[in-house]
Amino acid sequence: MTMTELYSTEEFERKYTYSGSDLGARWTREKTIFRLWAPTATDVKINLSESGHPEAEDIIEQIEMTPDVNGSWIAI
């Protein structure tokens, strides 16, 4: 089965449809919450870097995300 066929199944849609409106980074003075939708991932990490350029080797922190609802991942 191809990935396209997998994503198109009723079972996949029932289990992994995420209807929240909070994907991405949500910042407050107290904390930043990161959420992404990656239902086929087995491990997700956020790399925070000094420059923000993916080619640069200046990562200052790596944050592990944890699986959450409907195939989403979260880090607080």
C-alpha positions in Angstrom: 0.0 0.0 0.0 1.4 3.4 -0.9 1.3 6.4 1.5 -1.4 8.0 -0.7 -3.6 4.9 -0.4 -3.0 4.7 3.4 -4.1 8.4 3.9 -7.2 7.8 1.9 -8.7 5.0 4.0 -11.7 5.5 6.2 -9.9 3.9 9.1 -7.0 6.3 8.8 -9.3 9.3 8.5 -11.3 8.2 11.5 -8.3 7.6 13.7 -6.1 10.5 12.6 -8.2 13.4 11.5 -7.2 16.4 13.6 -9.7 19.2 13.8 -7.9 21.5 16.3 -6.9 25.0 15.3 -3.7 25.0 17.3 -1.0 23.5 15.0 2.3 25.3 15.0 3.8 27.3 17.8 1.6 29.2 20.3 3.5 31.6 22.4 2.6 33.2 25.8 4.7 35.0 28.3 4.7 31.8 30.4 5.5 29.2 27.7 5.5 28.2 24.1 3.5 25.2 23.0 4.4 23.4 19.8 2.0 21.1 18.1 2.2 19.4 14.7 0.3 16.7 12.8 2.5 13.8 11.9 0.5 10.6 12.3 3.0 8.3 10.7 6.0 9.6 12.7 7.6 7.4 15.3 9.8 10.2 16.8 9.7 14.0 16.6 12.2 16.6 17.8 12.3 20.3 17.5 15.7 21.8 16.8 16.1 25.3 18.2 19.1 27.0 16.6 20.9 30.3 16.9 20.5 31.4 13.3 17.3 29.6 12.3 18.9 28.3 9.1 18.5 24.5 8.6 22.0 24.2 7.0 23.8 25.9 9.9 25.3 23.7 12.6 24.2 26.0 15.5 21.6 24.0 17.4 21.2 25.3 20.9 18.5 23.0 22.1 16.6 19.9 20.9 13.1 19.3 22.3 11.5 15.9 22.2 7.8 16.0 21.2 5.3 13.5 22.6 2.5 11.8 20.7 -0.9 13.3 21.5 -4.4 13.1 20.0 -5.3 12.1 16.5 -1.8 11.8 15.2 -0.6 15.1 16.6 2.6 15.6 18.6 3.1 18.2 21.3 5.9 19.9 23.2 5.4 22.3 26.1 
